[in-house]
Amino acid sequence: MEPDATFVLYDIAFASPYAENASAPNPWKARYALNFKGVPYRTEWVLMTDIAAVRKGLGLPACRKFADGTDFYTLPVLVTNPKDTTSAIGDSFDIANYLQATFPDSGAGDLFPEQKLNYTLPEGMQSLVPLSERADGIHAEYARFQENVDMAFSVHAQLTAHGMKWDPEVADKVKAEFLRRVGLSEWEQLGIHGEAREKLKESLRVTLGPLAGMLQRDGEGPFMLGKRPSYADIIVGGWLRMLSKTLPEAEFGEICGWYDGVFGKLHAALQERFGDVK
Ligand SMILES: N[C@@H](CCC(=O)N[C@@H](CS)C(=O)NCC(=O)O)C(=O)O
């Protein structure tokens, strides 16, 4: 916590203690990027039920839509100057672009070094809740990579649903909202167990295969460019952090062990170098 920091990162409050239970992938991408650049900031924790009001209060429109076309208000938001309401940035990729443009050489250096990021998904893979769309063309290869990585993990999100820990004050409302989004009525229906769970896990393993290949291409890792971290690692790392907090420990252990342990090594390296919750 850096109470005097000017930058404020808005992240989702899961159950208390917030720093320990923070699980949302996109806010984690922003946190990893801020720590990568070594920029001082503090975190403002927002209950799920308050996200829309907070975002509107900062003058930000929604950057996602639900399947029915209605606005989906999300975090992270980064406010770089609390006195200037136009300084709020409401998308993790925009935050990373901003940090790179404003602090090109700080901390661990370039967030977007040139590299091949040709990760593709099994044909026809589609998430139940659509992802954000980007049009500005900045760091386009990374943006395309993010789209595919986000889709790969989102499609398997049911594995995490019952592992999310919510502040008791809002737990019932949050569960009801998640059910509404996918058109179900009982929380039990959102869980996945036994053989069906094993099948979905295996699908995740296969889907992540080409990503593992990218993490192995340098031979040593733990990053896609070997010892040099980049925003591509952070994009995957945001999701690994989510899995680390929402899957049963033994299952996350399995995932960490897939493909010679590449995901475990990546997660550990990102947490150690850029995982401070400030
Ligand atoms: N494109 C946005 C997507 C942000 C997003 O989807 N955030 C999720 C958490 S990872 C969220 O705020 N969810 C709120 C909710 O589910 O109500 C970004 O990268 O910042």
The ligand as a MOL file (V3000), in Angstrom:
LIG
                    3D

  0  0  0     0  0            999 V3000
M  V30 BEGIN CTAB
M  V30 COUNTS 20 19 0 0 0
M  V30 BEGIN ATOM
M  V30 1 N -11.4610 -5.4870 -21.8370 0
M  V30 2 C -11.5800 -5.2380 -20.4130 0
M  V30 3 C -12.3320 -6.3810 -19.7680 0
M  V30 4 C -12.4080 -6.2170 -18.2580 0
M  V30 5 C -13.1930 -7.3210 -17.5910 0
M  V30 6 O -13.8020 -8.1630 -18.2430 0
M  V30 7 N -13.1680 -7.2830 -16.2440 0
M  V30 8 C -13.8850 -8.2600 -15.4390 0
M  V30 9 C -12.9410 -8.8670 -14.4050 0
M  V30 10 S -11.6080 -9.7200 -15.1440 0
M  V30 11 C -14.9610 -7.5510 -14.6430 0
M  V30 12 O -14.8060 -6.3970 -14.2660 0
M  V30 13 N -16.0540 -8.2320 -14.3300 0
M  V30 14 C -17.1010 -7.6510 -13.5570 0
M  V30 15 C -18.2870 -8.5470 -13.5200 0
M  V30 16 O -18.1550 -9.7260 -13.8790 0
M  V30 17 O -19.3480 -8.0710 -13.1200 0
M  V30 18 C -10.1780 -5.0880 -19.8250 0
M  V30 19 O -9.2600 -5.7290 -20.3400 0
M  V30 20 O -10.0090 -4.3000 -18.8920 0
M  V30 END ATOM
M  V30 BEGIN BOND
M  V30 1 1 1 2
M  V30 2 1 2 3
M  V30 3 1 2 18
M  V30 4 1 3 4
M  V30 5 1 4 5
M  V30 6 2 5 6
M  V30 7 1 5 7
M  V30 8 1 7 8
M  V30 9 1 8 9
M  V30 10 1 8 11
M  V30 11 1 9 10
M  V30 12 2 11 12
M  V30 13 1 11 13
M  V30 14 1 13 14
M  V30 15 1 14 15
M  V30 16 2 15 16
M  V30 17 1 15 17
M  V30 18 2 18 19
M  V30 19 1 18 20
M  V30 END BOND
M  V30 END CTAB
M  END
